[in-house]
Amino acid sequence: MISRRTLLTTAGTATAALLGAPLLVPALDPVATAAGPSLPLTLRNTSGSNTVYAYLTGSDSSNRPGFVGPDGAFQPLANPSSNLTPVPDYSIPLGASGGAGVTLNLTQYVIGGRVWFSTGKKIQFFVNPAVGGGQPGLVEPGFSTSDPNWLTDWTFCEFTWNAANLYANISYVDLVAAPVSMASTGAAGNQAVSPLPAGALTAVADGLVAQHAVDGAPWDQLVVKDGGGTVLRVLAPTHSPVSFGTYFGPYVDQVWSRLQSTPLTVDTQNPAFGSFSGTVSNGVLTFTGLNTDGVAFTKPSTADIFSCASGPLYNSGGDARGAVAARLSAALNRSTLLLAGGAQQPGGVTAGQYYQNAITNHYARLVHANASTGYAFPYDDVGPTGSAPVDGHLQDPAPTSWTVTFGGGPGGGGGGGSTVSAYGTVQAASFSSHNGTQTEACSDTGGGQDVGWIHAGCWLGYTGLDFGSSSPRRFLARLASGAAAGISGGIEVRLGSPTGTKLAEIDLANTGGWQSWQTVPINLSGSVTGVHDVYLTFIGSTSDFVNLHWFTFSAT
């Protein structure tokens, strides 16, 4: 079964937060903000394939595992008499790519759920008998060549819908596969989560093959292809079919040697726990005043580091040791402990310094280089206080609709050849490719996310914008800036590539704050018709100078 390191609890918060990572999702009052008794869910297909199936798995409020069927009703699994008993067919055919999709009305809460998609053929699910008076166990697609789903093209997103809220996210902790995106409406406004950009899956796969050629580690074995050589998915190293052996050993040896004389200080980022400092003696990293619950911080193995859950990196839950273990796990995966500032975790280093050592989690490095959001290992939410979250999630205490799209998504997500009107509102965070930017929660009207951390050299790409048969006259962008005096820059609108034909340029300085939003129009200097990929490139200051919420084109 797939590990659920980022799956959601019944309180609607990420497991990582409960195990010591920073709590990025605010707790919500289930009484004051109770979700309604029904939730319309639309499942869309923009993959380019006309044979796509969806599945909804999870548990009901009584903790019974099961499926949501095509009628929207939850069907608990019967307890079988033998292992690997086939599950009845709960597939939901989605019809032709680019169509309206299928809308279900969820009438029961679903906890720890997943929305699955498969292309070409159905997923085979199985169930094992209950043990010790518990519930039967759902057997999902796995990571062995003996799995009957091994050569099936499948992917998923994760969610929980309960009395507190809808919380849904896209995670790459287990694997990278075909793109999925999400959008919702409700009390929290309009929200969207961007899909994996077009070409990103292949880019991650190619990068891992190249990394294997450099260091000989089995990065290439993480790439799963069908019989024709098409990449189906890329596995996280914790699911590698080939052992990485002592890959991290030389790096850990260096770290443990340094920590014999240089203390490591870990800020738990929890006022109740504070910070702990420790040094290595007799091979054990000991933090003064920290109760290790009997599990000493000895040298972790490569498997411990990739999983963030075994050996000395065992996480005991929401206590001080768990918080320290989470931050140590993150530092080891990112290889930041030998850097200047690395003795102060997690605030002594920045995201730009992650994965720079030759020995590092290159899977996580490549995921973050090619995906806008999404965890790449269990404690990927660890970072300096105030840093942008990396998880792609939406949360609403009273959702009125939820849309999950396979192959791309609302607002130009990029997949399956679908197009988006250039005259509609294009959310900045729905980019299909990007360079040097991050997303964050937005307080502007409509909520959702904006794109920030923008400076000269950054760019954003949006695939398949349809301008129709008549050229627009203006470009309008929703912008905010808290840049210091003297810092400004420009936003260029280009066709086809970051260096393609330039249509317009908006120059901007401080607007009064990073969430002080203004709609800024500019006339186009050229004409454009038909369908094009649009790129926003940023020039001027090498310091961050603008945030972008949305943009559109206008015929008047």
Secondary structure, 3 states (H helix, E strand, C coil): CCCCCCCECCCCCEHHHHCCCCCCCCCCCCCCCCCCCCEEEEEEECCCCCCEEEEEEEECCCCCEEEECCCCCEEECCCCCCCCEECCCCCEECCCCCCCCEEEEECCCEEEEEEEEEECCCCCCEEECCCCCCCCEEECCCCCCCCCCCCCEEEEEEEEECCCCEEEEECCCCEECCCEEEEEEECCCCEEECCCCCCHHHHHHHHHHHHHHHHCCHHHHHEEECCCCCEEEEECHHHCCCCCCCCCHHHHHHHHHHCCCCCEEEECCCCCCCEEEEEEECCEEEECCCCCCCCCECCCCHHHHHHCCCHHHCCCCCCHHHHHHHHHHHHHHHCCCCCCCCCEECCCCCHHHCCCCCCCCHHHHHHHHHCCCCCCCCCCCCCCCCCCCCCEEEEECCEEEEEEEECCCCCCCCCCCCCEECCCCEEHHHCCEEECCEEEECCCCCCCEEEEEECCCCEEEEEEEECCCCCCCEEEEEEEECCCCCCCEEEEEEECCCCCCEEEEEEECCCCEEEEEEEEEEECCCCCCCEEEEEEEEEECCCCCEEEEEEEEECC
